[in-house]
Amino acid sequence: MTVNVTLRYLSKEQVTIKKEITLESSCTAGELSARIIHEEEEKEGIRFSGANIAMVVNGRLAAPEQSLKDGDEMLILPVAAGG
């Protein structure tokens, strides 16, 4: 079973990157975000670490264990803090 997901996230330069990803099997939001963060950290192009992200699937905040389905759209967003 393949799962096609549209993924968006910010690069180090604060440019939105959009990727169409085909997964060979089911995957969770947390697994996919960890994979993407690892790949981008190796290229030094990502602007956030896995410890401070929010995942949004189809417009709703997603838990790391949420399964991704064919056609889902996922955003990986840095969590902002301030005071």
Residue pairs with C-beta under 8 A, 6 or more apart in sequence:
1 25
1 26
2 22
2 23
2 24
2 70
3 22
3 23
3 25
3 26
3 27
3 68
3 69
3 70
3 72
4 20
4 21
4 22
4 23
4 70
4 71
5 20
5 21
5 22
5 23
5 27
5 32
5 68
5 70
5 71
5 72
5 73
5 74
6 18
6 19
6 20
6 21
6 72
6 73
6 74
7 18
7 19
7 20
7 21
7 32
7 36
7 73
7 74
7 75
7 76
8 16
8 17
8 18
8 19
8 73
8 74
8 75
8 76
9 16
9 17
9 36
9 40
9 46
9 75
9 76
9 77
10 16
10 17
10 46
10 47
10 48
10 77
10 78
11 17
11 40
11 45
11 46
11 47
12 44
12 45
12 46
12 47
13 45
13 47
14 47
19 36
21 32
23 32
23 68
26 67
26 68
27 67
27 68
28 64
28 65
28 66
28 67
28 68
29 55
29 57
29 62
29 63
29 64
29 65
29 66
29 68
29 74
30 55
30 63
30 64
30 65
30 66
32 68
32 74
33 50
33 53
33 55
33 64
33 74
33 76
34 50
36 46
36 76
37 46
37 48
37 49
37 50
37 53
37 76
40 46
41 49
47 78
48 78
48 79
52 78
52 79
52 81
53 76
53 77
53 78
53 79
54 61
54 76
54 77
54 78
54 79
55 61
55 62
55 63
55 64
55 66
55 74
55 75
55 76
55 77
56 62
56 74
56 75
56 77
57 66
57 68
57 72
57 73
57 74
57 75
58 72
58 73
59 73
62 74
68 74
